Amino acid sequence: MGNYNQAYMSDDPLYSEDEVKTIVDVFESSQFKVTEPESKKSFTGIKKSRVSCVPWPVLENYLGKFERFIFDTNKNSFKYNLIPLDDSHALNLNHYDLKNPSYDWHMDGTKNFQDYDLKLTVLLNVSTQKYTGGNLKLFNIGEKSNQNIVDKFKPGYCLMFTSNHFHKVDPVTSGVRKTLSYWAKGPLWR
């Protein structure tokens, strides 16, 4: 597992190109898919991407390696007290293209009235088309680490970092970039 200053990436792709296509097809064809309204504000940052959401059970049978990566990486590196994935959890599909190209600097978080907080942001690159631009950048980890992430975060790879770490997606300049995102939750202050 690659360590890029508190960001961890799978050493190899978790999923083949065919498996990535299946994951996207199942997500896109789900009767439970909800598209986020364009008016929805981000926690911080200017969001110019299209986002859809499905409940965990829709993809549970396809994401065993993803789930293991989350909990194994947390156990070995972060050591948070995480809530296991269950039917109340959801996954987002982030779609970036020329019309919806980017997401400015932001961090992931919850509203103050929640009884949990987000511990880890987990991204699985599920791009089925080639794209240029759309590079994920993490704040304050160094140019070399960011370039390693850009170079390696290809379809099928998984990346995880703490949810309170500022990050952004540079504008896509051609093609379509898609990532499946999940936020691992845990009890407040633990």
Disulfide bonds with the S-S distance in Angstrom:
none
